Amino acid sequence: MLSAAMAIPPPESLFAAAHACLRAATPEHKLALTFATAEAFARGELAIDDAPPPEPICMPGRPERPMLVHPRELPRRGFGSDEGRAAFIHSIAHIEFNAIDLAWDAVYRFRGMPPAFYADWAQVAHDEARHFAMLRERLNAFGRDYGDFDAHNGLWEMAEKTAHSALERMALVPRVLEARGLDVTPAMIVKLRQLRDDATADILDVILREEIGHVAAGSRWFRWCCERAGVQPEPTFRELLIRYGRGVLYGPFNLDARSAAGFSGEELAALQSAVAEMA
């Protein structure tokens, strides 16, 4: 792993550093850059400067593996075997690896936001990198590593669709795609504990607790963007669900966790209505 001193790119600009994190291709490099950059920004060592406009969005740096395939091509595996649990852990690790890039792209792409926006998403990137590291270590305990199973690219595809708008990004990536983890993770934890795989369940407990805060950051900045644009959050969210939700929005929803993550009652009703209309 790179040392923190090697990891910070010159000049000491937050946007340049975030771009370097995005372009890092190996897990080791991406994690080292992410930890060093987020910690340097928290210490006030990286400036929010007048950098050139962001490059057009493109695929971030990725290792050669895993192979990215259509979600329908991914085999269904149960938790009952070590191979099935390893594949499950790999799928969650892949989500966390993508989430690192999603957080850094929010920092790099959306200029002119308040400093607190960049602080939130730099911290999210740090958390997601730590989650990935925990999951990768657990995957290694099964004799596997990141890249040993195929994966899909759905999270990044939504990043591409929302690259033009911080409002749409905040509405749809943290509050739709990443928030799906709030809905499904509690049942996964119960199943893993039934199988006496407490080591994996404990990791998911940490991720679930911290992901509520990440989705809450999406809620907070979605509302900020709506206020800046002079639009109402609830009808705007409902309209975006209708426009983008088909194929990515699924119920049932963990209403308590989503309420804790900043969803209003009207937004929770909109989610349930949108799923019913798309069925």
N, C-alpha and C positions, 0 to 999 in steps of 0.2 A: 504493500500500500504506500502511496505517496505521502511524504511528510507534509504538514500544513504549510511550511515555508515554501516547498516546491509547488504547492497546489494553487496559490493565489496568482492569477495572471496579471501582468502589467498592462495598462495602467490600473491603479487601484480604484476601478469604477465598478459599481454594483452591476450595471448592465453588461459590461465586458465579462465580469466574473460569472454572471448567470448564463451568458452565452457559452462560456467555456464549459460549464456544467452540462448544458444541453448537448454539446458536441462530444463530450467524453463518451467513448465507445464501450469500454470494459466496465463491468461492475466495480472492480477495484478502483479504477480511475474516477468513475462518477461519484462513488461514495466518498473518496478522499477529498475531491473538489467540493462536494456538497457540504460535508462537515466543516471544512476550512472556510468556505465562503460564508455560510450562514453564521458561523461563530465570529468571523471577522466583521460582518455587518452588524451583528448585535453589539460588538465592542466599539462601533462607530468608526471603523477603519476603511470602509468602502463608501464612496460618495455616490449620491444620486445626482448624476451630472447631466450635461447637455450632450449626450452621446448621439451619434447618427441614428436615424430611424431604424427600427428593427428590420432584419432581413425578412423576405417572404417566408412564411412558415413551411417547414419541410421536416422530413423524418429526422428525429434527433439521433445522436450517436447511439448505436446498439451493438451488442456483440453479434457474431455470426449466428449464434444459436441463442434462444430457441427459434425454430422455424415458425414463421407467422402464417397461419392458415385461416380459412373462414371458420367462424364458430361452429357451424354444422359439421365440420370435419374433425372436431375434437371428440375423441371417444368418451363415452360416459363410464365412469369408474366409481364403485362404491368405496366406503371407508373400511370395509371389512378386512382387506388385505394390506400388507405393508406397501405394496405397489400402488394400490388405490390411494392410500393416505399420502404417499410421496407425491403422486400426481396432483392431489388436492393442494398440498402445501406449495407445490410449484406454481399452481394457478394463482394462489394468493400472492406469492412472491412476485409473480409477473405483474399483477395489479399494482403492487407497491413500487416496483421498478418504474412502471409507467407514471405513477403518481409523483415521483421525484421530478420527472421531466415536465409534467403538467404544472407543477408549482413553479419551477424555474421559468417556464415559458410565460406564465402570468407575470412574473417579475420583469422578464426581458421585453415582452411584447407591448405591455400596456403602460405607456409613458404618461406623465402628468398626473399621476395618482398621488394621494397623500402618503407621507412616509410610513404611516401605520399599515398601509396596504402592502408595501414591500416587506415590512417587518413580519407581517402575518404569513406571507407566502414563503419567505425565506425560512421561517421556523417550521412551516408545514413540510418543506423540502427536507429539512434536517430530520423531522420525525419520520417521514416516509423512508428515508435512507436507513434509519435505525430499525424500522420495521422490517425492511428488506434484509438487513444483516441478520436479524434474529431468525427470520424464516429460512434464510440460506443455511445458517448453522444447523437448524433443525432438519433441513433437507439433507445435509451432509450426514446426519446421524442415521439416515435411511440408506446411506451409500449412494446418494444421488447428488446432483448439483444443478444450479440454475442453467437452463439450456437443454437438459436431458429430455424434456417433454415439449411437444408443440404448444403454441399459444396463439392468441388472436390479437388484433390491433384496434379493437373497438374504442378504447379510451382515446387513443391519439387521433382517430378519425373524427371524433367529436371536437377535439382541439382544433383540427383543421377547419371544420365547419364554422367555428366561433372565433376564428383568429381576428376577424374584423371588429369585434365588439366585446369590450370588457363586461358589459351588462349581460350579453348572451352567454359568455363564458362562465360567469359566476352563477347564472341561473341553471345551466345545463350540465356542466362538468361536476362541480362539487355537489350540487343539489339534486341531480338526477342520477348520473352514472356512479359517482363515488358514494352517494348516499344509499345506494343499493346494499352496500355492506352493512348498514345499520339494520336493514330488514332481515337479512339472511344469517348474519353471524351468530346471533344468540342460539338459534337451533343447531348450528354447527358445533358450538361449544358444548351444548348438552350432549350431542351425539358422540363427540370425542371423549367426554368424561365417562359416558356409558361404556366406551371401549377401553377405558383406563389409560387413554393417551392424554394425561394431564399436562405433559410438557407442551404439546401443541395447543391445547385448550388455554393454557396460561398465556401463551403468546397472543392468541386471538382476543383474550380478555383485555390485554394492554391495547391492542390495535383498536378494538371497538370503543373503548373509553376515549382514546385520543382522536379517533375519527369523528366522534360527535363534535369535538372542538373544531376540526377541519371543516366539516359541513357548516358549522355555525359561522366560520369565517366567510364561507361562500354566501350564506344568508345575509350577513352584515354588509358585505360589499355589493351584493346584488341590490339591496335596498339603497345603498349610497349611490350607486349608478343610476337607479331609477329616479332618485331625488334630483341628481344632476341633470338628467334628461327631461325632467318635468312630467314623468309618467307615474301611474299608480302601480305598486308592486304586484298586487294580487291579480288584476286582469292581465298585466304583462306576462306574469309567470304562466297563467292559464293559456294565453295565446302561444307562448313559446312551446309549451307541452304539446299543443295541437300541431304546431309546425314541425317539431323535431322528435316528438316522442315515439312515433311508431317504430317498433323494432328495438327500442332501447329502454322503454318504460314498462316495468312489471310490478305487480302487486303479489301478495299483500304487503302492507306497509307497517313498519314498527312505529306506531303513532307516538308513543311516549318518547322514543329516541329522537324522532324527527322534530317533535315539539321542543325537546331540549336543544336541538340544533338550529332553532330559529324559525321553523315553519309555523305560520299562522294557521288557525282553524280553517280559514277560507282556502289556504293553499293545500292543506291536507285533503279537503273535500275536492279540490280541483284535480289532485293526483288520482283519487279514487274514481272520479268521473271520467278522466281521460283514459284510464285503463279500461273502464266499462265500455266506452265508445269505440276503443280500438279492438275490442274482443271480436 
